[in-house]
Every structure is written in C-alpha cells, then in structure tokens.
C-alpha cells in the first residue's frame, strides 16, 4: 500500500512539475532601425546577448493594415552580437532582388541557404509608409517565447 502511494505521488509530481526543464528563448538585445520607405526594408541589429539560430526564428512585421510573417528567417546561420539583418517587407521589392527570394539578408548575404524560407504577405505587402508605426516581433519557435518586440515610428 505504501509503495502504491509513493508511485502515485511520483506520477502526480511529474505531471504537475513537468518532466524536464522548459525550453528558453535566447536572451538577446535586438534593435530595429533604419526604416527605408522607398525600398520597404528595416534593419535589425544584434546588440548583445545569446546567439540566435535563424532557422529557429519566426519574424512578424506589421503596419496598421498589413502583416508579413517569415515562418523561418533562414538556415542554421547564427545571428550574433554585432550582426545586422536587413528585412525587405514588400514582395515586389524582394522579387526584383536577384540575390534573395526571401528578403532576409544577414551582413549582406541571403540566408535562405537552400531552405524553403518564404514570407507570407497577409492582405498585401507590409509597406513602410511615412507616419506608420511598424511593429517587429521575433519569436523563438522551439520555446514559443518572444525574443524581441519593438515599434518603429516612420
């Protein structure tokens, strides 16, 4: 009887407290800046903290009327302190760029690396227009936690 009670208590404790340690999103300081309305891009700067694997990152860029989502930002390349990412938010501009079908560049290089990295343009392009507030959100896919969220005023 005591053995059954101990086993039951262990099973209940495992479900209540979890079986293992929860996954954590990388802790990093990300700054969004240099919005260019003519080419519809934003600049993301890694200002310090943990390296971020781009294939683990979902990026969402929103203006007041539209939203663009990258389910993965790139391949297994790491976004490290001092690195810069340029994200083009307009499918027309991205399509005119022969270097990338994704619109995501790390330190000047396309980061698709042969992966199926696509942007989903919901209700049209996320145009960057003067007077807009652009919301940029980076999410760590494995943990489901937010890495960074910032608002840029154009």
Phi and psi in radians as a Rosetta constraint file:
Dihedral C 1 N 2 CA 2 C 2 CIRCULARHARMONIC -1.139 0.35
Dihedral N 2 CA 2 C 2 N 3 CIRCULARHARMONIC -0.703 0.35
Dihedral C 2 N 3 CA 3 C 3 CIRCULARHARMONIC -1.087 0.35
Dihedral N 3 CA 3 C 3 N 4 CIRCULARHARMONIC -0.735 0.35
Dihedral C 3 N 4 CA 4 C 4 CIRCULARHARMONIC -1.126 0.35
Dihedral N 4 CA 4 C 4 N 5 CIRCULARHARMONIC -0.722 0.35
Dihedral C 4 N 5 CA 5 C 5 CIRCULARHARMONIC -1.098 0.35
Dihedral N 5 CA 5 C 5 N 6 CIRCULARHARMONIC -0.746 0.35
Dihedral C 5 N 6 CA 6 C 6 CIRCULARHARMONIC -1.124 0.35
Dihedral N 6 CA 6 C 6 N 7 CIRCULARHARMONIC -0.762 0.35
Dihedral C 6 N 7 CA 7 C 7 CIRCULARHARMONIC -1.118 0.35
Dihedral N 7 CA 7 C 7 N 8 CIRCULARHARMONIC -0.782 0.35
Dihedral C 7 N 8 CA 8 C 8 CIRCULARHARMONIC -1.062 0.35
Dihedral N 8 CA 8 C 8 N 9 CIRCULARHARMONIC -0.740 0.35
Dihedral C 8 N 9 CA 9 C 9 CIRCULARHARMONIC -1.105 0.35
Dihedral N 9 CA 9 C 9 N 10 CIRCULARHARMONIC -0.686 0.35
Dihedral C 9 N 10 CA 10 C 10 CIRCULARHARMONIC -1.154 0.35
Dihedral N 10 CA 10 C 10 N 11 CIRCULARHARMONIC -0.733 0.35
Dihedral C 10 N 11 CA 11 C 11 CIRCULARHARMONIC -1.140 0.35
Dihedral N 11 CA 11 C 11 N 12 CIRCULARHARMONIC -0.790 0.35
Dihedral C 11 N 12 CA 12 C 12 CIRCULARHARMONIC -1.099 0.35
Dihedral N 12 CA 12 C 12 N 13 CIRCULARHARMONIC -0.756 0.35
Dihedral C 12 N 13 CA 13 C 13 CIRCULARHARMONIC -1.083 0.35
Dihedral N 13 CA 13 C 13 N 14 CIRCULARHARMONIC -0.681 0.35
Dihedral C 13 N 14 CA 14 C 14 CIRCULARHARMONIC -1.099 0.35
Dihedral N 14 CA 14 C 14 N 15 CIRCULARHARMONIC -0.714 0.35
Dihedral C 14 N 15 CA 15 C 15 CIRCULARHARMONIC -1.287 0.35
Dihedral N 15 CA 15 C 15 N 16 CIRCULARHARMONIC -0.643 0.35
Dihedral C 15 N 16 CA 16 C 16 CIRCULARHARMONIC -1.257 0.35
Dihedral N 16 CA 16 C 16 N 17 CIRCULARHARMONIC -0.786 0.35
Dihedral C 16 N 17 CA 17 C 17 CIRCULARHARMONIC -1.674 0.35
Dihedral N 17 CA 17 C 17 N 18 CIRCULARHARMONIC -0.082 0.35
Dihedral C 17 N 18 CA 18 C 18 CIRCULARHARMONIC 1.557 0.35
Dihedral N 18 CA 18 C 18 N 19 CIRCULARHARMONIC 2.741 0.35
Dihedral C 18 N 19 CA 19 C 19 CIRCULARHARMONIC -1.482 0.35
Dihedral N 19 CA 19 C 19 N 20 CIRCULARHARMONIC -0.477 0.35
Dihedral C 19 N 20 CA 20 C 20 CIRCULARHARMONIC -2.604 0.35
Dihedral N 20 CA 20 C 20 N 21 CIRCULARHARMONIC -3.054 0.35
Dihedral C 20 N 21 CA 21 C 21 CIRCULARHARMONIC -1.331 0.35
Dihedral N 21 CA 21 C 21 N 22 CIRCULARHARMONIC 2.418 0.35
Dihedral C 21 N 22 CA 22 C 22 CIRCULARHARMONIC -1.231 0.35
Dihedral N 22 CA 22 C 22 N 23 CIRCULARHARMONIC 2.622 0.35
Dihedral C 22 N 23 CA 23 C 23 CIRCULARHARMONIC -1.245 0.35
Dihedral N 23 CA 23 C 23 N 24 CIRCULARHARMONIC 2.505 0.35
Dihedral C 23 N 24 CA 24 C 24 CIRCULARHARMONIC -2.010 0.35
Dihedral N 24 CA 24 C 24 N 25 CIRCULARHARMONIC 2.482 0.35
Dihedral C 24 N 25 CA 25 C 25 CIRCULARHARMONIC -1.261 0.35
Dihedral N 25 CA 25 C 25 N 26 CIRCULARHARMONIC 2.589 0.35
Dihedral C 25 N 26 CA 26 C 26 CIRCULARHARMONIC -1.043 0.35
Dihedral N 26 CA 26 C 26 N 27 CIRCULARHARMONIC 2.438 0.35
Dihedral C 26 N 27 CA 27 C 27 CIRCULARHARMONIC -1.680 0.35
Dihedral N 27 CA 27 C 27 N 28 CIRCULARHARMONIC 1.971 0.35
Dihedral C 27 N 28 CA 28 C 28 CIRCULARHARMONIC -2.561 0.35
Dihedral N 28 CA 28 C 28 N 29 CIRCULARHARMONIC 2.706 0.35
Dihedral C 28 N 29 CA 29 C 29 CIRCULARHARMONIC -1.731 0.35
Dihedral N 29 CA 29 C 29 N 30 CIRCULARHARMONIC 1.963 0.35
Dihedral C 29 N 30 CA 30 C 30 CIRCULARHARMONIC -2.000 0.35
Dihedral N 30 CA 30 C 30 N 31 CIRCULARHARMONIC 2.280 0.35
Dihedral C 30 N 31 CA 31 C 31 CIRCULARHARMONIC -2.025 0.35
Dihedral N 31 CA 31 C 31 N 32 CIRCULARHARMONIC 2.271 0.35
Dihedral C 31 N 32 CA 32 C 32 CIRCULARHARMONIC -1.805 0.35
Dihedral N 32 CA 32 C 32 N 33 CIRCULARHARMONIC 2.294 0.35
Dihedral C 32 N 33 CA 33 C 33 CIRCULARHARMONIC -2.756 0.35
Dihedral N 33 CA 33 C 33 N 34 CIRCULARHARMONIC -2.971 0.35
Dihedral C 33 N 34 CA 34 C 34 CIRCULARHARMONIC 0.826 0.35
Dihedral N 34 CA 34 C 34 N 35 CIRCULARHARMONIC 0.958 0.35
Dihedral C 34 N 35 CA 35 C 35 CIRCULARHARMONIC -1.248 0.35
Dihedral N 35 CA 35 C 35 N 36 CIRCULARHARMONIC 2.295 0.35
Dihedral C 35 N 36 CA 36 C 36 CIRCULARHARMONIC -2.043 0.35
Dihedral N 36 CA 36 C 36 N 37 CIRCULARHARMONIC 1.860 0.35
Dihedral C 36 N 37 CA 37 C 37 CIRCULARHARMONIC -1.212 0.35
Dihedral N 37 CA 37 C 37 N 38 CIRCULARHARMONIC -0.507 0.35
Dihedral C 37 N 38 CA 38 C 38 CIRCULARHARMONIC -1.173 0.35
Dihedral N 38 CA 38 C 38 N 39 CIRCULARHARMONIC -0.677 0.35
Dihedral C 38 N 39 CA 39 C 39 CIRCULARHARMONIC -1.904 0.35
Dihedral N 39 CA 39 C 39 N 40 CIRCULARHARMONIC 0.055 0.35
Dihedral C 39 N 40 CA 40 C 40 CIRCULARHARMONIC 0.914 0.35
Dihedral N 40 CA 40 C 40 N 41 CIRCULARHARMONIC 1.010 0.35
Dihedral C 40 N 41 CA 41 C 41 CIRCULARHARMONIC -2.339 0.35
Dihedral N 41 CA 41 C 41 N 42 CIRCULARHARMONIC 2.775 0.35
Dihedral C 41 N 42 CA 42 C 42 CIRCULARHARMONIC -2.196 0.35
Dihedral N 42 CA 42 C 42 N 43 CIRCULARHARMONIC 2.766 0.35
Dihedral C 42 N 43 CA 43 C 43 CIRCULARHARMONIC -1.995 0.35
Dihedral N 43 CA 43 C 43 N 44 CIRCULARHARMONIC 2.211 0.35
Dihedral C 43 N 44 CA 44 C 44 CIRCULARHARMONIC -1.936 0.35
Dihedral N 44 CA 44 C 44 N 45 CIRCULARHARMONIC 2.206 0.35
Dihedral C 44 N 45 CA 45 C 45 CIRCULARHARMONIC -2.006 0.35
Dihedral N 45 CA 45 C 45 N 46 CIRCULARHARMONIC 2.282 0.35
Dihedral C 45 N 46 CA 46 C 46 CIRCULARHARMONIC -1.536 0.35
Dihedral N 46 CA 46 C 46 N 47 CIRCULARHARMONIC 1.913 0.35
Dihedral C 46 N 47 CA 47 C 47 CIRCULARHARMONIC -1.694 0.35
Dihedral N 47 CA 47 C 47 N 48 CIRCULARHARMONIC 0.039 0.35
Dihedral C 47 N 48 CA 48 C 48 CIRCULARHARMONIC 2.518 0.35
Dihedral N 48 CA 48 C 48 N 49 CIRCULARHARMONIC 2.817 0.35
Dihedral C 48 N 49 CA 49 C 49 CIRCULARHARMONIC 1.889 0.35
Dihedral N 49 CA 49 C 49 N 50 CIRCULARHARMONIC -2.794 0.35
Dihedral C 49 N 50 CA 50 C 50 CIRCULARHARMONIC -1.215 0.35
Dihedral N 50 CA 50 C 50 N 51 CIRCULARHARMONIC 2.618 0.35
Dihedral C 50 N 51 CA 51 C 51 CIRCULARHARMONIC -1.173 0.35
Dihedral N 51 CA 51 C 51 N 52 CIRCULARHARMONIC 2.599 0.35
Dihedral C 51 N 52 CA 52 C 52 CIRCULARHARMONIC -2.133 0.35
Dihedral N 52 CA 52 C 52 N 53 CIRCULARHARMONIC 2.143 0.35
Dihedral C 52 N 53 CA 53 C 53 CIRCULARHARMONIC -1.383 0.35
Dihedral N 53 CA 53 C 53 N 54 CIRCULARHARMONIC 2.079 0.35
Dihedral C 53 N 54 CA 54 C 54 CIRCULARHARMONIC -1.128 0.35
Dihedral N 54 CA 54 C 54 N 55 CIRCULARHARMONIC -0.498 0.35
Dihedral C 54 N 55 CA 55 C 55 CIRCULARHARMONIC -1.242 0.35
Dihedral N 55 CA 55 C 55 N 56 CIRCULARHARMONIC -0.217 0.35
Dihedral C 55 N 56 CA 56 C 56 CIRCULARHARMONIC -1.701 0.35
Dihedral N 56 CA 56 C 56 N 57 CIRCULARHARMONIC 0.085 0.35
Dihedral C 56 N 57 CA 57 C 57 CIRCULARHARMONIC -1.960 0.35
Dihedral N 57 CA 57 C 57 N 58 CIRCULARHARMONIC 2.275 0.35
Dihedral C 57 N 58 CA 58 C 58 CIRCULARHARMONIC -1.776 0.35
Dihedral N 58 CA 58 C 58 N 59 CIRCULARHARMONIC 2.270 0.35
Dihedral C 58 N 59 CA 59 C 59 CIRCULARHARMONIC -2.021 0.35
Dihedral N 59 CA 59 C 59 N 60 CIRCULARHARMONIC 2.335 0.35
Dihedral C 59 N 60 CA 60 C 60 CIRCULARHARMONIC -2.181 0.35
Dihedral N 60 CA 60 C 60 N 61 CIRCULARHARMONIC 2.218 0.35
Dihedral C 60 N 61 CA 61 C 61 CIRCULARHARMONIC -2.131 0.35
Dihedral N 61 CA 61 C 61 N 62 CIRCULARHARMONIC 2.182 0.35
Dihedral C 61 N 62 CA 62 C 62 CIRCULARHARMONIC -2.242 0.35
Dihedral N 62 CA 62 C 62 N 63 CIRCULARHARMONIC 2.445 0.35
Dihedral C 62 N 63 CA 63 C 63 CIRCULARHARMONIC -1.967 0.35
Dihedral N 63 CA 63 C 63 N 64 CIRCULARHARMONIC -3.104 0.35
Dihedral C 63 N 64 CA 64 C 64 CIRCULARHARMONIC -1.056 0.35
Dihedral N 64 CA 64 C 64 N 65 CIRCULARHARMONIC -0.363 0.35
Dihedral C 64 N 65 CA 65 C 65 CIRCULARHARMONIC -2.089 0.35
Dihedral N 65 CA 65 C 65 N 66 CIRCULARHARMONIC -0.339 0.35
Dihedral C 65 N 66 CA 66 C 66 CIRCULARHARMONIC -2.360 0.35
Dihedral N 66 CA 66 C 66 N 67 CIRCULARHARMONIC 2.917 0.35
Dihedral C 66 N 67 CA 67 C 67 CIRCULARHARMONIC -2.537 0.35
Dihedral N 67 CA 67 C 67 N 68 CIRCULARHARMONIC 2.375 0.35
Dihedral C 67 N 68 CA 68 C 68 CIRCULARHARMONIC -2.105 0.35
Dihedral N 68 CA 68 C 68 N 69 CIRCULARHARMONIC 2.302 0.35
Dihedral C 68 N 69 CA 69 C 69 CIRCULARHARMONIC -2.186 0.35
Dihedral N 69 CA 69 C 69 N 70 CIRCULARHARMONIC 2.296 0.35
Dihedral C 69 N 70 CA 70 C 70 CIRCULARHARMONIC -1.854 0.35
Dihedral N 70 CA 70 C 70 N 71 CIRCULARHARMONIC 2.014 0.35
Dihedral C 70 N 71 CA 71 C 71 CIRCULARHARMONIC -1.176 0.35
Dihedral N 71 CA 71 C 71 N 72 CIRCULARHARMONIC -0.498 0.35
Dihedral C 71 N 72 CA 72 C 72 CIRCULARHARMONIC -2.461 0.35
Dihedral N 72 CA 72 C 72 N 73 CIRCULARHARMONIC 2.425 0.35
Dihedral C 72 N 73 CA 73 C 73 CIRCULARHARMONIC -1.449 0.35
Dihedral N 73 CA 73 C 73 N 74 CIRCULARHARMONIC -0.304 0.35
Dihedral C 73 N 74 CA 74 C 74 CIRCULARHARMONIC 3.006 0.35
Dihedral N 74 CA 74 C 74 N 75 CIRCULARHARMONIC -2.743 0.35
Dihedral C 74 N 75 CA 75 C 75 CIRCULARHARMONIC -1.474 0.35
Dihedral N 75 CA 75 C 75 N 76 CIRCULARHARMONIC -2.754 0.35
Dihedral C 75 N 76 CA 76 C 76 CIRCULARHARMONIC -1.413 0.35
Dihedral N 76 CA 76 C 76 N 77 CIRCULARHARMONIC 0.189 0.35
Dihedral C 76 N 77 CA 77 C 77 CIRCULARHARMONIC -1.032 0.35
Dihedral N 77 CA 77 C 77 N 78 CIRCULARHARMONIC 2.511 0.35
Dihedral C 77 N 78 CA 78 C 78 CIRCULARHARMONIC -1.639 0.35
Dihedral N 78 CA 78 C 78 N 79 CIRCULARHARMONIC 2.390 0.35
Dihedral C 78 N 79 CA 79 C 79 CIRCULARHARMONIC -1.662 0.35
Dihedral N 79 CA 79 C 79 N 80 CIRCULARHARMONIC 1.895 0.35
Dihedral C 79 N 80 CA 80 C 80 CIRCULARHARMONIC -1.982 0.35
Dihedral N 80 CA 80 C 80 N 81 CIRCULARHARMONIC 2.901 0.35
Dihedral C 80 N 81 CA 81 C 81 CIRCULARHARMONIC -0.924 0.35
Dihedral N 81 CA 81 C 81 N 82 CIRCULARHARMONIC 2.302 0.35
Dihedral C 81 N 82 CA 82 C 82 CIRCULARHARMONIC 1.631 0.35
Dihedral N 82 CA 82 C 82 N 83 CIRCULARHARMONIC -0.270 0.35
Dihedral C 82 N 83 CA 83 C 83 CIRCULARHARMONIC -1.329 0.35
Dihedral N 83 CA 83 C 83 N 84 CIRCULARHARMONIC 2.730 0.35
Dihedral C 83 N 84 CA 84 C 84 CIRCULARHARMONIC -2.265 0.35
Dihedral N 84 CA 84 C 84 N 85 CIRCULARHARMONIC 2.337 0.35
Dihedral C 84 N 85 CA 85 C 85 CIRCULARHARMONIC -2.030 0.35
Dihedral N 85 CA 85 C 85 N 86 CIRCULARHARMONIC 2.322 0.35
Dihedral C 85 N 86 CA 86 C 86 CIRCULARHARMONIC -1.849 0.35
Dihedral N 86 CA 86 C 86 N 87 CIRCULARHARMONIC 2.245 0.35
Dihedral C 86 N 87 CA 87 C 87 CIRCULARHARMONIC -2.084 0.35
Dihedral N 87 CA 87 C 87 N 88 CIRCULARHARMONIC 2.068 0.35
Dihedral C 87 N 88 CA 88 C 88 CIRCULARHARMONIC -1.570 0.35
Dihedral N 88 CA 88 C 88 N 89 CIRCULARHARMONIC 2.212 0.35
Dihedral C 88 N 89 CA 89 C 89 CIRCULARHARMONIC -1.811 0.35
Dihedral N 89 CA 89 C 89 N 90 CIRCULARHARMONIC 0.130 0.35
Dihedral C 89 N 90 CA 90 C 90 CIRCULARHARMONIC -2.126 0.35
Dihedral N 90 CA 90 C 90 N 91 CIRCULARHARMONIC 2.151 0.35
Dihedral C 90 N 91 CA 91 C 91 CIRCULARHARMONIC -1.110 0.35
Dihedral N 91 CA 91 C 91 N 92 CIRCULARHARMONIC -0.515 0.35
Dihedral C 91 N 92 CA 92 C 92 CIRCULARHARMONIC -1.184 0.35
Dihedral N 92 CA 92 C 92 N 93 CIRCULARHARMONIC -0.803 0.35
Dihedral C 92 N 93 CA 93 C 93 CIRCULARHARMONIC -1.136 0.35
Dihedral N 93 CA 93 C 93 N 94 CIRCULARHARMONIC -0.777 0.35
Dihedral C 93 N 94 CA 94 C 94 CIRCULARHARMONIC -1.060 0.35
Dihedral N 94 CA 94 C 94 N 95 CIRCULARHARMONIC -0.755 0.35
Dihedral C 94 N 95 CA 95 C 95 CIRCULARHARMONIC -1.124 0.35
Dihedral N 95 CA 95 C 95 N 96 CIRCULARHARMONIC -0.441 0.35
Dihedral C 95 N 96 CA 96 C 96 CIRCULARHARMONIC -1.430 0.35
Dihedral N 96 CA 96 C 96 N 97 CIRCULARHARMONIC -0.158 0.35
Dihedral C 96 N 97 CA 97 C 97 CIRCULARHARMONIC -1.667 0.35
Dihedral N 97 CA 97 C 97 N 98 CIRCULARHARMONIC 1.932 0.35
Dihedral C 97 N 98 CA 98 C 98 CIRCULARHARMONIC -1.217 0.35
Dihedral N 98 CA 98 C 98 N 99 CIRCULARHARMONIC -0.205 0.35
Dihedral C 98 N 99 CA 99 C 99 CIRCULARHARMONIC -1.476 0.35
Dihedral N 99 CA 99 C 99 N 100 CIRCULARHARMONIC -0.306 0.35
Dihedral C 99 N 100 CA 100 C 100 CIRCULARHARMONIC -2.653 0.35
Dihedral N 100 CA 100 C 100 N 101 CIRCULARHARMONIC 2.392 0.35
Dihedral C 100 N 101 CA 101 C 101 CIRCULARHARMONIC -1.697 0.35
Dihedral N 101 CA 101 C 101 N 102 CIRCULARHARMONIC -0.085 0.35
Dihedral C 101 N 102 CA 102 C 102 CIRCULARHARMONIC -1.814 0.35
Dihedral N 102 CA 102 C 102 N 103 CIRCULARHARMONIC -0.425 0.35
Dihedral C 102 N 103 CA 103 C 103 CIRCULARHARMONIC 1.406 0.35
Dihedral N 103 CA 103 C 103 N 104 CIRCULARHARMONIC 0.231 0.35
Dihedral C 103 N 104 CA 104 C 104 CIRCULARHARMONIC -2.049 0.35
Dihedral N 104 CA 104 C 104 N 105 CIRCULARHARMONIC 2.147 0.35
Dihedral C 104 N 105 CA 105 C 105 CIRCULARHARMONIC -2.212 0.35
Dihedral N 105 CA 105 C 105 N 106 CIRCULARHARMONIC 2.258 0.35
Dihedral C 105 N 106 CA 106 C 106 CIRCULARHARMONIC -1.859 0.35
Dihedral N 106 CA 106 C 106 N 107 CIRCULARHARMONIC 2.052 0.35
Dihedral C 106 N 107 CA 107 C 107 CIRCULARHARMONIC 0.879 0.35
Dihedral N 107 CA 107 C 107 N 108 CIRCULARHARMONIC 0.687 0.35
Dihedral C 107 N 108 CA 108 C 108 CIRCULARHARMONIC 1.535 0.35
Dihedral N 108 CA 108 C 108 N 109 CIRCULARHARMONIC -0.046 0.35
Dihedral C 108 N 109 CA 109 C 109 CIRCULARHARMONIC -1.978 0.35
Dihedral N 109 CA 109 C 109 N 110 CIRCULARHARMONIC 2.425 0.35
Dihedral C 109 N 110 CA 110 C 110 CIRCULARHARMONIC -1.108 0.35
Dihedral N 110 CA 110 C 110 N 111 CIRCULARHARMONIC 2.474 0.35
Dihedral C 110 N 111 CA 111 C 111 CIRCULARHARMONIC -1.945 0.35
Dihedral N 111 CA 111 C 111 N 112 CIRCULARHARMONIC 0.275 0.35
Dihedral C 111 N 112 CA 112 C 112 CIRCULARHARMONIC -1.220 0.35
Dihedral N 112 CA 112 C 112 N 113 CIRCULARHARMONIC -0.631 0.35
Dihedral C 112 N 113 CA 113 C 113 CIRCULARHARMONIC 0.909 0.35
Dihedral N 113 CA 113 C 113 N 114 CIRCULARHARMONIC 0.642 0.35
Dihedral C 113 N 114 CA 114 C 114 CIRCULARHARMONIC 1.422 0.35
Dihedral N 114 CA 114 C 114 N 115 CIRCULARHARMONIC -0.034 0.35
Dihedral C 114 N 115 CA 115 C 115 CIRCULARHARMONIC -1.401 0.35
Dihedral N 115 CA 115 C 115 N 116 CIRCULARHARMONIC 2.799 0.35
Dihedral C 115 N 116 CA 116 C 116 CIRCULARHARMONIC -1.466 0.35
Dihedral N 116 CA 116 C 116 N 117 CIRCULARHARMONIC 1.378 0.35
Dihedral C 116 N 117 CA 117 C 117 CIRCULARHARMONIC -1.824 0.35
Dihedral N 117 CA 117 C 117 N 118 CIRCULARHARMONIC 1.958 0.35
Dihedral C 117 N 118 CA 118 C 118 CIRCULARHARMONIC -2.255 0.35
Dihedral N 118 CA 118 C 118 N 119 CIRCULARHARMONIC 2.655 0.35
Dihedral C 118 N 119 CA 119 C 119 CIRCULARHARMONIC -1.718 0.35
Dihedral N 119 CA 119 C 119 N 120 CIRCULARHARMONIC 2.417 0.35
Dihedral C 119 N 120 CA 120 C 120 CIRCULARHARMONIC -1.803 0.35
Dihedral N 120 CA 120 C 120 N 121 CIRCULARHARMONIC 1.994 0.35
Dihedral C 120 N 121 CA 121 C 121 CIRCULARHARMONIC -1.671 0.35
Dihedral N 121 CA 121 C 121 N 122 CIRCULARHARMONIC 1.763 0.35
Dihedral C 121 N 122 CA 122 C 122 CIRCULARHARMONIC -1.452 0.35
Dihedral N 122 CA 122 C 122 N 123 CIRCULARHARMONIC 2.170 0.35
Dihedral C 122 N 123 CA 123 C 123 CIRCULARHARMONIC 1.031 0.35
Dihedral N 123 CA 123 C 123 N 124 CIRCULARHARMONIC 0.599 0.35
Dihedral C 123 N 124 CA 124 C 124 CIRCULARHARMONIC 1.834 0.35
Dihedral N 124 CA 124 C 124 N 125 CIRCULARHARMONIC -3.081 0.35
Dihedral C 124 N 125 CA 125 C 125 CIRCULARHARMONIC -1.319 0.35
Dihedral N 125 CA 125 C 125 N 126 CIRCULARHARMONIC 2.683 0.35
Dihedral C 125 N 126 CA 126 C 126 CIRCULARHARMONIC -1.565 0.35
Dihedral N 126 CA 126 C 126 N 127 CIRCULARHARMONIC 1.352 0.35
Dihedral C 126 N 127 CA 127 C 127 CIRCULARHARMONIC -1.156 0.35
Dihedral N 127 CA 127 C 127 N 128 CIRCULARHARMONIC 2.498 0.35
Dihedral C 127 N 128 CA 128 C 128 CIRCULARHARMONIC -1.785 0.35
Dihedral N 128 CA 128 C 128 N 129 CIRCULARHARMONIC 1.877 0.35
Dihedral C 128 N 129 CA 129 C 129 CIRCULARHARMONIC -2.058 0.35
Dihedral N 129 CA 129 C 129 N 130 CIRCULARHARMONIC 2.499 0.35
Dihedral C 129 N 130 CA 130 C 130 CIRCULARHARMONIC -0.961 0.35
Dihedral N 130 CA 130 C 130 N 131 CIRCULARHARMONIC 2.331 0.35
Dihedral C 130 N 131 CA 131 C 131 CIRCULARHARMONIC 1.644 0.35
Dihedral N 131 CA 131 C 131 N 132 CIRCULARHARMONIC -0.143 0.35
Dihedral C 131 N 132 CA 132 C 132 CIRCULARHARMONIC -1.440 0.35
Dihedral N 132 CA 132 C 132 N 133 CIRCULARHARMONIC 2.708 0.35
Dihedral C 132 N 133 CA 133 C 133 CIRCULARHARMONIC -1.807 0.35
Dihedral N 133 CA 133 C 133 N 134 CIRCULARHARMONIC 2.152 0.35
Dihedral C 133 N 134 CA 134 C 134 CIRCULARHARMONIC -1.818 0.35
Dihedral N 134 CA 134 C 134 N 135 CIRCULARHARMONIC 2.187 0.35
Dihedral C 134 N 135 CA 135 C 135 CIRCULARHARMONIC -1.804 0.35
Dihedral N 135 CA 135 C 135 N 136 CIRCULARHARMONIC 2.181 0.35
Dihedral C 135 N 136 CA 136 C 136 CIRCULARHARMONIC -2.030 0.35
Dihedral N 136 CA 136 C 136 N 137 CIRCULARHARMONIC 2.160 0.35
Dihedral C 136 N 137 CA 137 C 137 CIRCULARHARMONIC -2.216 0.35
Dihedral N 137 CA 137 C 137 N 138 CIRCULARHARMONIC 2.259 0.35
Dihedral C 137 N 138 CA 138 C 138 CIRCULARHARMONIC -1.926 0.35
Dihedral N 138 CA 138 C 138 N 139 CIRCULARHARMONIC 2.254 0.35
Dihedral C 138 N 139 CA 139 C 139 CIRCULARHARMONIC -2.136 0.35
Dihedral N 139 CA 139 C 139 N 140 CIRCULARHARMONIC 2.327 0.35
Dihedral C 139 N 140 CA 140 C 140 CIRCULARHARMONIC -1.389 0.35
Dihedral N 140 CA 140 C 140 N 141 CIRCULARHARMONIC 1.972 0.35
Dihedral C 140 N 141 CA 141 C 141 CIRCULARHARMONIC -1.132 0.35
Dihedral N 141 CA 141 C 141 N 142 CIRCULARHARMONIC -0.803 0.35
Dihedral C 141 N 142 CA 142 C 142 CIRCULARHARMONIC -1.018 0.35
Dihedral N 142 CA 142 C 142 N 143 CIRCULARHARMONIC -0.670 0.35
Dihedral C 142 N 143 CA 143 C 143 CIRCULARHARMONIC -1.657 0.35
Dihedral N 143 CA 143 C 143 N 144 CIRCULARHARMONIC -0.344 0.35
Dihedral C 143 N 144 CA 144 C 144 CIRCULARHARMONIC 1.314 0.35
Dihedral N 144 CA 144 C 144 N 145 CIRCULARHARMONIC 0.167 0.35
Dihedral C 144 N 145 CA 145 C 145 CIRCULARHARMONIC -1.711 0.35
Dihedral N 145 CA 145 C 145 N 146 CIRCULARHARMONIC 2.697 0.35
Dihedral C 145 N 146 CA 146 C 146 CIRCULARHARMONIC -1.364 0.35
Dihedral N 146 CA 146 C 146 N 147 CIRCULARHARMONIC 2.319 0.35
Dihedral C 146 N 147 CA 147 C 147 CIRCULARHARMONIC -1.575 0.35
Dihedral N 147 CA 147 C 147 N 148 CIRCULARHARMONIC -0.792 0.35
Dihedral C 147 N 148 CA 148 C 148 CIRCULARHARMONIC -2.709 0.35
Dihedral N 148 CA 148 C 148 N 149 CIRCULARHARMONIC 2.615 0.35
Dihedral C 148 N 149 CA 149 C 149 CIRCULARHARMONIC -2.550 0.35
Dihedral N 149 CA 149 C 149 N 150 CIRCULARHARMONIC 2.230 0.35
Dihedral C 149 N 150 CA 150 C 150 CIRCULARHARMONIC -2.490 0.35
Dihedral N 150 CA 150 C 150 N 151 CIRCULARHARMONIC 2.689 0.35
Dihedral C 150 N 151 CA 151 C 151 CIRCULARHARMONIC -2.015 0.35
Dihedral N 151 CA 151 C 151 N 152 CIRCULARHARMONIC 2.263 0.35
Dihedral C 151 N 152 CA 152 C 152 CIRCULARHARMONIC -1.946 0.35
Dihedral N 152 CA 152 C 152 N 153 CIRCULARHARMONIC 2.251 0.35
Dihedral C 152 N 153 CA 153 C 153 CIRCULARHARMONIC -1.727 0.35
Dihedral N 153 CA 153 C 153 N 154 CIRCULARHARMONIC 2.160 0.35
